[in-house]
């Protein structure tokens, strides 16, 4: 694995009683390469899900996975922030969870520090929070393999 560090934290916003999943990693790749993997549709499909993403604020798009029992496999999304090579954010809505994903890229020695925040988990959505934690760990592992030139 080419990561120097991995950390994870959970934060709670007392005014809204929501939780945020935070995962941070350092990838041994420049910000430009990470940015392409986060914003180019074919690359996103290799590590996350099929999609019709375009890095344009206000653009509505979908992530699509194979349907499962009790889930149609669709995540409705909308681009909220695009700051090339620095920040990317989008709405993530599925199964009654209306949340936000924020990616922050910071140059680091030998690569790029990536901070992924998935916010908006309510007190009654512990299961969704745990599922997101599991899913994002897998997705970030797949992202690393794609960046390293391998298959997800």
KESE-555404 format. One record per atom (N, C-alpha, C): residue in three letters; atom name; x, y, z. Coordinates in nm, 2 decimals, padded with zeros to 4 digits. Layout:
! KESE-555404
type,atom,east,north,up
Ala,CA,X,Y,Z
...
This chain:
! KESE-555404
type,atom,east,north,up
Unk,N,00.08,-00.12,00.00
Unk,CA,00.00,00.00,00.00
Unk,C,00.09,00.12,00.00
Unk,N,00.05,00.22,-00.08
Unk,CA,00.14,00.34,-00.09
Unk,C,00.09,00.46,-00.01
Unk,N,00.03,00.43,00.10
Unk,CA,-00.02,00.54,00.18
Unk,C,00.08,00.56,00.30
Unk,N,00.10,00.68,00.34
Unk,CA,00.19,00.71,00.45
Unk,C,00.11,00.70,00.58
Unk,N,-00.01,00.75,00.57
Unk,CA,-00.09,00.75,00.69
Unk,C,-00.24,00.74,00.66
Unk,N,-00.31,00.68,00.75
Unk,CA,-00.46,00.67,00.74
Unk,C,-00.51,00.71,00.88
Unk,N,-00.61,00.80,00.88
Unk,CA,-00.68,00.83,01.00
Unk,C,-00.82,00.85,00.98
Unk,N,-00.90,00.83,01.08
Unk,CA,-01.04,00.84,01.07
Unk,C,-01.10,00.90,01.20
Unk,N,-01.20,00.98,01.18
Unk,CA,-01.26,01.04,01.30
Unk,C,-01.41,01.06,01.27
Unk,N,-01.48,01.08,01.38
Unk,CA,-01.62,01.10,01.37
Unk,C,-01.65,01.23,01.45
Unk,N,-01.72,01.32,01.39
Unk,CA,-01.75,01.44,01.45
Unk,C,-01.90,01.46,01.46
Unk,N,-01.95,01.52,01.57
Unk,CA,-02.09,01.54,01.59
Unk,C,-02.12,01.69,01.59
Unk,N,-02.21,01.74,01.52
Unk,CA,-02.25,01.88,01.53
Unk,C,-02.36,01.89,01.63
Unk,N,-02.34,01.95,01.75
Unk,CA,-02.44,01.96,01.85
Unk,C,-02.56,02.04,01.81
Unk,N,-02.55,02.14,01.73
Unk,CA,-02.67,02.21,01.69
Unk,C,-02.77,02.14,01.60
Unk,N,-02.71,02.05,01.52
Unk,CA,-02.80,01.97,01.43
Unk,C,-02.81,01.82,01.47
Unk,N,-02.73,01.78,01.56
Unk,CA,-02.73,01.64,01.60
Unk,C,-02.70,01.55,01.48
Unk,N,-02.61,01.59,01.39
Unk,CA,-02.56,01.50,01.28
Unk,C,-02.42,01.46,01.30
Unk,N,-02.39,01.35,01.24
Unk,CA,-02.25,01.30,01.25
Unk,C,-02.18,01.32,01.11
Unk,N,-02.05,01.33,01.12
Unk,CA,-01.97,01.34,01.00
Unk,C,-01.86,01.23,01.00
Unk,N,-01.85,01.15,00.90
Unk,CA,-01.75,01.05,00.88
Unk,C,-01.63,01.12,00.82
Unk,N,-01.51,01.11,00.87
Unk,CA,-01.39,01.18,00.82
Unk,C,-01.29,01.07,00.80
Unk,N,-01.23,01.06,00.68
Unk,CA,-01.12,00.97,00.65
Unk,C,-01.01,01.05,00.58
Unk,N,-00.89,01.03,00.63
Unk,CA,-00.78,01.10,00.58
Unk,C,-00.67,01.00,00.54
Unk,N,-00.61,01.03,00.42
Unk,CA,-00.50,00.94,00.38
Unk,C,-00.40,01.03,00.30
Unk,N,-00.28,00.98,00.30
Unk,CA,-00.18,01.05,00.21
Unk,C,-00.15,00.95,00.10
Unk,N,-00.17,00.99,-00.03
Unk,CA,-00.15,00.91,-00.14
Unk,C,-00.02,00.95,-00.21
Unk,N,00.06,00.86,-00.26
Unk,CA,00.19,00.89,-00.32
Unk,C,00.18,00.94,-00.46
Unk,N,00.09,01.03,-00.49
Unk,CA,00.06,01.08,-00.62
Unk,C,00.03,01.23,-00.61
Unk,N,00.06,01.30,-00.72
Unk,CA,00.04,01.45,-00.71
Unk,C,-00.11,01.48,-00.71
Unk,N,-00.14,01.61,-00.67
Unk,CA,-00.28,01.65,-00.66
Unk,C,-00.35,01.64,-00.80
Unk,N,-00.28,01.66,-00.91
Unk,CA,-00.34,01.66,-01.04
Unk,C,-00.39,01.52,-01.07
Unk,N,-00.32,01.42,-01.03
Unk,CA,-00.37,01.28,-01.06
Unk,C,-00.49,01.24,-00.97
Unk,N,-00.48,01.29,-00.84
Unk,CA,-00.60,01.26,-00.76
Unk,C,-00.72,01.34,-00.81
Unk,N,-00.70,01.46,-00.85
Unk,CA,-00.82,01.54,-00.90
Unk,C,-00.88,01.47,-01.02
Unk,N,-00.80,01.42,-01.12
Unk,CA,-00.85,01.35,-01.23
Unk,C,-00.94,01.23,-01.18
Unk,N,-00.89,01.15,-01.09
Unk,CA,-00.96,01.03,-01.04
Unk,C,-01.09,01.07,-00.97
Unk,N,-01.10,01.19,-00.91
Unk,CA,-01.22,01.24,-00.85
Unk,C,-01.32,01.30,-00.94
Unk,N,-01.27,01.34,-01.06
Unk,CA,-01.36,01.42,-01.15
Unk,C,-01.38,01.37,-01.29
Unk,N,-01.31,01.27,-01.33
Unk,CA,-01.33,01.22,-01.46
Unk,C,-01.42,01.09,-01.46
Unk,N,-01.53,01.10,-01.53
Unk,CA,-01.63,00.99,-01.52
Unk,C,-01.58,00.85,-01.53
Unk,N,-01.49,00.82,-01.64
Unk,CA,-01.44,00.68,-01.65
Unk,C,-01.36,00.64,-01.53
Unk,N,-01.28,00.73,-01.48
Unk,CA,-01.19,00.70,-01.36
Unk,C,-01.28,00.68,-01.24
Unk,N,-01.38,00.77,-01.22
Unk,CA,-01.47,00.75,-01.10
Unk,C,-01.53,00.61,-01.10
Unk,N,-01.57,00.57,-01.22
Unk,CA,-01.64,00.44,-01.24
Unk,C,-01.55,00.33,-01.20
Unk,N,-01.42,00.34,-01.22
Unk,CA,-01.32,00.24,-01.18
Unk,C,-01.31,00.22,-01.03
Unk,N,-01.32,00.32,-00.95
Unk,CA,-01.30,00.30,-00.81
Unk,C,-01.42,00.33,-00.72
Unk,N,-01.53,00.39,-00.78
Unk,CA,-01.64,00.42,-00.70
Unk,C,-01.77,00.36,-00.75
Unk,N,-01.83,00.42,-00.85
Unk,CA,-01.95,00.36,-00.92
Unk,C,-01.96,00.42,-01.06
Unk,N,-02.05,00.36,-01.14
Unk,CA,-02.08,00.42,-01.26
Unk,C,-02.15,00.55,-01.23
Unk,N,-02.14,00.65,-01.33
Unk,CA,-02.19,00.78,-01.30
Unk,C,-02.20,00.86,-01.42
Unk,N,-02.26,00.98,-01.41
Unk,CA,-02.27,01.08,-01.52
Unk,C,-02.22,01.21,-01.46
Unk,N,-02.12,01.21,-01.38
Unk,CA,-02.06,01.32,-01.32
Unk,C,-02.00,01.42,-01.42
Unk,N,-02.01,01.55,-01.39
Unk,CA,-01.93,01.65,-01.46
Unk,C,-01.90,01.75,-01.35
Unk,N,-01.77,01.80,-01.34
Unk,CA,-01.73,01.89,-01.24
Unk,C,-01.78,02.04,-01.26
Unk,N,-01.92,02.06,-01.25
Unk,CA,-01.98,02.18,-01.28
Unk,C,-02.08,02.21,-01.16
Unk,N,-02.06,02.32,-01.09
Unk,CA,-02.14,02.35,-00.98
Unk,C,-02.29,02.36,-01.03
Unk,N,-02.38,02.29,-00.95
Unk,CA,-02.52,02.28,-00.99
Unk,C,-02.56,02.17,-01.07
Unk,N,-02.46,02.10,-01.13
Unk,CA,-02.49,01.98,-01.21
Unk,C,-02.55,01.87,-01.13
Unk,N,-02.66,01.82,-01.17
Unk,CA,-02.72,01.70,-01.10
Unk,C,-02.67,01.58,-01.18
Unk,N,-02.64,01.47,-01.10
Unk,CA,-02.59,01.35,-01.16
Unk,C,-02.63,01.23,-01.07
Unk,N,-02.60,01.11,-01.11
Unk,CA,-02.62,00.99,-01.03
Unk,C,-02.50,00.90,-01.03
Unk,N,-02.48,00.84,-00.91
Unk,CA,-02.39,00.73,-00.90
Unk,C,-02.49,00.61,-00.91
Unk,N,-02.44,00.50,-00.99
Unk,CA,-02.53,00.39,-01.01
Unk,C,-02.45,00.26,-00.98
Unk,N,-02.51,00.18,-00.89
Unk,CA,-02.45,00.05,-00.85
Unk,C,-02.56,-00.06,-00.89
Unk,N,-02.52,-00.18,-00.89
Unk,CA,-02.62,-00.29,-00.92
Unk,C,-02.73,-00.28,-00.81
Unk,N,-02.86,-00.29,-00.84
Unk,CA,-02.96,-00.29,-00.74
Unk,C,-02.95,-00.41,-00.65
Unk,N,-03.00,-00.39,-00.53
Unk,CA,-02.99,-00.49,-00.42
Unk,C,-03.13,-00.49,-00.36
Unk,N,-03.16,-00.60,-00.28
Unk,CA,-03.29,-00.59,-00.21
Unk,C,-03.30,-00.46,-00.12
Unk,N,-03.41,-00.40,-00.13
Unk,CA,-03.44,-00.27,-00.06
Unk,C,-03.35,-00.15,-00.10
Unk,N,-03.29,-00.16,-00.22
Unk,CA,-03.21,-00.05,-00.27
Unk,C,-03.20,-00.06,-00.42
Unk,N,-03.24,00.05,-00.49
Unk,CA,-03.24,00.05,-00.64
Unk,C,-03.10,00.08,-00.70
Unk,N,-03.00,00.10,-00.61
Unk,CA,-02.87,00.12,-00.66
Unk,C,-02.83,00.26,-00.71
Unk,N,-02.92,00.35,-00.69
Unk,CA,-02.90,00.49,-00.74
Unk,C,-02.88,00.58,-00.62
Unk,N,-02.78,00.67,-00.64
Unk,CA,-02.75,00.78,-00.54
Unk,C,-02.76,00.91,-00.62
Unk,N,-02.86,00.98,-00.59
Unk,CA,-02.89,01.11,-00.65
Unk,C,-02.79,01.21,-00.59
Unk,N,-02.73,01.29,-00.68
Unk,CA,-02.63,01.39,-00.64
Unk,C,-02.64,01.52,-00.71
Unk,N,-02.57,01.62,-00.65
Unk,CA,-02.56,01.75,-00.72
Unk,C,-02.42,01.81,-00.68
Unk,N,-02.35,01.86,-00.78
Unk,CA,-02.22,01.92,-00.75
Unk,C,-02.24,02.05,-00.67
Unk,N,-02.17,02.07,-00.56
Unk,CA,-02.19,02.19,-00.47
Unk,C,-02.07,02.28,-00.48
Unk,N,-01.95,02.22,-00.49
Unk,CA,-01.82,02.30,-00.49
Unk,C,-01.72,02.23,-00.58
Unk,N,-01.66,02.32,-00.67
Unk,CA,-01.55,02.27,-00.75
Unk,C,-01.44,02.38,-00.74
Unk,N,-01.33,02.34,-00.67
Unk,CA,-01.21,02.43,-00.67
Unk,C,-01.10,02.34,-00.72
Unk,N,-01.07,02.34,-00.85
Unk,CA,-00.97,02.25,-00.91
Unk,C,-00.85,02.23,-00.83
Unk,N,-00.81,02.10,-00.81
Unk,CA,-00.69,02.06,-00.74
Unk,C,-00.70,02.08,-00.59
Unk,N,-00.81,02.13,-00.54
Unk,CA,-00.82,02.16,-00.39
Unk,C,-00.95,02.10,-00.32
Unk,N,-01.07,02.14,-00.37
Unk,CA,-01.19,02.09,-00.31
Unk,C,-01.30,02.06,-00.41
Unk,N,-01.37,01.95,-00.37
Unk,CA,-01.48,01.90,-00.45
Unk,C,-01.59,01.86,-00.35
Unk,N,-01.71,01.90,-00.37
Unk,CA,-01.82,01.86,-00.29
Unk,C,-01.94,01.83,-00.37
Unk,N,-02.02,01.73,-00.32
Unk,CA,-02.15,01.70,-00.38
Unk,C,-02.25,01.64,-00.28
Unk,N,-02.37,01.67,-00.32
Unk,CA,-02.48,01.61,-00.24
Unk,C,-02.49,01.46,-00.27
Unk,N,-02.53,01.38,-00.17
Unk,CA,-02.53,01.23,-00.18
Unk,C,-02.66,01.19,-00.11
Unk,N,-02.76,01.16,-00.19
Unk,CA,-02.89,01.12,-00.14
Unk,C,-02.94,00.99,-00.19
Unk,N,-02.97,00.90,-00.09
Unk,CA,-03.01,00.77,-00.11
Unk,C,-03.07,00.71,00.01
Unk,N,-03.17,00.63,00.00
Unk,CA,-03.23,00.55,00.11
Unk,C,-03.27,00.64,00.23
Unk,N,-03.32,00.76,00.20
Unk,CA,-03.36,00.85,00.31
Unk,C,-03.25,00.93,00.37
Unk,N,-03.13,00.92,00.32
Unk,CA,-03.01,00.99,00.37
Unk,C,-02.98,01.10,00.27
Unk,N,-03.00,01.23,00.32
Unk,CA,-02.96,01.34,00.24
Unk,C,-02.83,01.40,00.30
Unk,N,-02.72,01.38,00.24
Unk,CA,-02.59,01.41,00.30
Unk,C,-02.50,01.48,00.20
Unk,N,-02.38,01.51,00.25
Unk,CA,-02.28,01.59,00.16
Unk,C,-02.15,01.52,00.17
Unk,N,-02.08,01.50,00.06
Unk,CA,-01.94,01.45,00.06
Unk,C,-01.85,01.57,00.02
Unk,N,-01.75,01.59,00.09
Unk,CA,-01.65,01.69,00.06
Unk,C,-01.51,01.63,00.06
Unk,N,-01.44,01.65,-00.05
Unk,CA,-01.30,01.61,-00.07
Unk,C,-01.21,01.73,-00.06
Unk,N,-01.11,01.72,00.01
Unk,CA,-01.01,01.83,00.02
Unk,C,-00.87,01.77,-00.01
Unk,N,-00.80,01.83,-00.11
Unk,CA,-00.67,01.78,-00.14
Unk,C,-00.57,01.89,-00.10
Unk,N,-00.46,01.84,-00.04
Unk,CA,-00.35,01.93,00.01
Unk,C,-00.22,01.86,-00.03
Unk,N,-00.13,01.94,-00.10
Unk,CA,00.00,01.88,-00.13
Unk,C,00.07,01.84,00.00
Unk,N,00.13,01.72,-00.01
Unk,CA,00.21,01.67,00.11
Unk,C,00.34,01.62,00.06
Unk,N,00.43,01.61,00.15
Unk,CA,00.56,01.55,00.11
Unk,C,00.55,01.42,00.04
Unk,N,00.59,01.41,-00.08
Unk,CA,00.58,01.28,-00.15
Unk,C,00.45,01.25,-00.21
Unk,N,00.35,01.34,-00.20
Unk,CA,00.22,01.31,-00.26
Unk,C,00.11,01.41,-00.22
Unk,N,-00.01,01.36,-00.19
Unk,CA,-00.12,01.44,-00.16
Unk,C,-00.20,01.39,-00.04
Unk,N,-00.23,01.48,00.05
Unk,CA,-00.31,01.45,00.16
Unk,C,-00.46,01.46,00.12
Unk,N,-00.54,01.36,00.14
Unk,CA,-00.68,01.36,00.10
Unk,C,-00.76,01.35,00.22
Unk,N,-00.85,01.44,00.24
Unk,CA,-00.95,01.44,00.35
Unk,C,-01.09,01.42,00.28
Unk,N,-01.16,01.31,00.32
Unk,CA,-01.29,01.29,00.27
Unk,C,-01.39,01.30,00.39
Unk,N,-01.49,01.39,00.38
Unk,CA,-01.59,01.41,00.49
Unk,C,-01.72,01.38,00.43
Unk,N,-01.79,01.29,00.49
Unk,CA,-01.93,01.26,00.45
Unk,C,-02.02,01.30,00.57
Unk,N,-02.09,01.41,00.55
Unk,CA,-02.17,01.46,00.66
Unk,C,-02.32,01.45,00.64
Unk,N,-02.39,01.46,00.76
Unk,CA,-02.54,01.46,00.75
Unk,C,-02.60,01.34,00.81
Unk,N,-02.53,01.26,00.88
Unk,CA,-02.59,01.14,00.94
Unk,C,-02.67,01.17,01.06
Unk,N,-02.80,01.15,01.07
Unk,CA,-02.88,01.18,01.18
Unk,C,-02.86,01.08,01.29
Unk,N,-02.91,01.11,01.41
Unk,CA,-02.90,01.02,01.53
Unk,C,-02.96,00.88,01.50
Unk,N,-03.06,00.88,01.41
Unk,CA,-03.13,00.75,01.39
Unk,C,-03.07,00.68,01.27
Unk,N,-02.95,00.73,01.22
Unk,CA,-02.89,00.67,01.10
Unk,C,-02.76,00.61,01.13
Unk,N,-02.75,00.54,01.24
Unk,CA,-02.62,00.48,01.28
Unk,C,-02.59,00.37,01.18
Unk,N,-02.69,00.29,01.14
Unk,CA,-02.66,00.19,01.04
Unk,C,-02.60,00.24,00.91
Unk,N,-02.66,00.36,00.86
Unk,CA,-02.61,00.42,00.74
Unk,C,-02.47,00.47,00.76
Unk,N,-02.44,00.53,00.88
Unk,CA,-02.31,00.58,00.91
Unk,C,-02.21,00.46,00.91
Unk,N,-02.24,00.35,00.97
Unk,CA,-02.15,00.23,00.97
Unk,C,-02.13,00.18,00.83
Unk,N,-02.24,00.18,00.75
Unk,CA,-02.23,00.13,00.61
Unk,C,-02.14,00.22,00.53
Unk,N,-02.15,00.35,00.55
Unk,CA,-02.07,00.45,00.48
Unk,C,-01.92,00.43,00.52
Unk,N,-01.90,00.41,00.65
Unk,CA,-01.76,00.39,00.69
Unk,C,-01.70,00.27,00.62
Unk,N,-01.77,00.16,00.62
Unk,CA,-01.72,00.04,00.55
Unk,C,-01.71,00.07,00.40
Unk,N,-01.81,00.13,00.34
Unk,CA,-01.80,00.15,00.20
Unk,C,-01.69,00.25,00.16
Unk,N,-01.67,00.36,00.23
Unk,CA,-01.56,00.45,00.19
Unk,C,-01.43,00.39,00.21
Unk,N,-01.41,00.31,00.31
Unk,CA,-01.28,00.24,00.33
Unk,C,-01.25,00.15,00.20
Unk,N,-01.35,00.08,00.16
Unk,CA,-01.33,00.00,00.04
Unk,C,-01.31,00.09,-00.09
Unk,N,-01.39,00.19,-00.10
Unk,CA,-01.37,00.28,-00.22
Unk,C,-01.23,00.35,-00.22
Unk,N,-01.18,00.39,-00.10
Unk,CA,-01.05,00.45,-00.10
Unk,C,-00.94,00.35,-00.13
Unk,N,-00.96,00.23,-00.09
Unk,CA,-00.86,00.13,-00.13
Unk,C,-00.86,00.10,-00.28
Unk,N,-00.98,00.11,-00.34
Unk,CA,-00.99,00.09,-00.49
Unk,C,-00.94,00.21,-00.56
Unk,N,-00.96,00.33,-00.50
Unk,CA,-00.90,00.45,-00.56
Unk,C,-00.75,00.44,-00.56
Unk,N,-00.69,00.39,-00.45
Unk,CA,-00.54,00.38,-00.45
Unk,C,-00.49,00.28,-00.55
Unk,N,-00.57,00.17,-00.58
Unk,CA,-00.53,00.08,-00.68
Unk,C,-00.54,00.14,-00.82
Unk,N,-00.64,00.22,-00.84
Unk,CA,-00.65,00.29,-00.97
Unk,C,-00.54,00.39,-00.99
Unk,N,-00.51,00.46,-00.89
Unk,CA,-00.40,00.56,-00.90
Unk,C,-00.26,00.49,-00.92
Unk,N,-00.25,00.37,-00.87
Unk,CA,-00.12,00.29,-00.88
Unk,C,-00.12,00.22,-01.02
Unk,N,-00.23,00.24,-01.10
Unk,CA,-00.23,00.18,-01.23
Unk,C,-00.28,00.04,-01.24
Unk,N,-00.34,-00.01,-01.13
Unk,CA,-00.40,-00.14,-01.13
Unk,C,-00.55,-00.13,-01.15
Unk,N,-00.62,-00.25,-01.15
Unk,CA,-00.76,-00.25,-01.16
Unk,C,-00.82,-00.24,-01.02
Unk,N,-00.94,-00.18,-01.01
Unk,CA,-01.00,-00.16,-00.88
Unk,C,-01.05,-00.30,-00.84
